[in-house]
């Protein structure tokens, strides 16, 4: 596409999960303590509630009814002069912090996407190490924002293909099913040819920020995450050096200035209008024309900034078991697992009138049922026949053990009544996905 900076020559294709694991090992060698499997459940504040002073980890060994089991362990308070929240998209601690300190005031509404990904072992004859492909459009229509990626990776001689689809969660069609859309995408002849004869060995999904600290036009963000993290570490360390022993909390006041003057913000300013341009009445074509023109001519020199202006609040082929798959076999590949006898981590803000909430969610779109069952990529939300009810009278069943912690439900629930919190333990076990 003319004007789009999708040049990947000279770059590396890696399994990000393995890179993160390697970085974690290097951090531990430097004395950093890492607590895998122990979630931070809530923030701690100083006496006047004016600053964060640490986190509390979750209590372990609690049954569904809230009573302590024999294995009960009280959570720990971890207090610090500076607490850094790096939870990724829709972090549950960050979400509680935003209203407390009014951090979203004067800001554009956040916009999100859902990314669904598979890892394949393919036939050696079809493997092209270093090959990268990005697409937009089909099977989405021109009013829906999304696209795909496909990378050929060589990992210790193993011929792998990483393939995925990202869909903006501001889609308006309540019949749209992100998981099945991804399966349909793989049936296109230009995509199918990479996978035929291969074996799917991994599956995962996660909600994503659309237009945060990543360059939508380049479909890259890991480098900016690392650079912004390095800047944060440097400015925090400087504050530590200058603070006295009796100072309880510090604020890295130079961080915003350092970030604003860095290559991170320079790159992001150039791409700031890419995502919102696809929200114009012209949809896909308008976004392509705008982005192509301004990247080709000026790399974001236009004096205006487009706005999102709103929050993110079906026929599919039957899976063939070779290229396309059903939901449950996909969830199985994530390795997700949760202790069943623990408090629910998928909570309702208002659980006093759940039946009324379910009815609103089911029928809020004219003649449309079960939005939760469509946007969840793990089969967590299921409507089943209500025991003792009339034929066709349904109840919402939450299969929390299926949850792969993508947090899409926290974003896309029409009533914003679902609140994702960290479970006692468990979750997906991604291996280099």
Secondary structure, DSSP 8 states (H G I E B T S, - for coil): -TT-----TT-----HHHHHHHHHHHHHHTT----TT--EEEEEE-TTSSSEEEEEE--EEE-TTS-EEEEEE---EEE-SS------TT-HHHHHHHHHTTTTTTS----EEEEEEEEEE--GGG--TT-EEEEESTTS-TTS-EEEEEEEEEETTEEEEEEEEEEETT---TT--HHHHHHHHTTSHHHHHHHTT-EEEEEEEEEEESSSSSBTTTTB-HHHHHHHHHHHHHHHHHHHHHS-TT------TTHHHHHHTSHHHHHHHHTTTHHHHTTSTTHHHHHHHHHHHHHHHTSS--S------S----------SSSS--HHHHHHHHT-B--SSS--SEEES--TTHHHHHHHHHHSSTT---HHHHH-TT--EEEEE-TTS-TT-EEEEE-GGG--S--HHHHH-TT--EEE---SS-B---S--
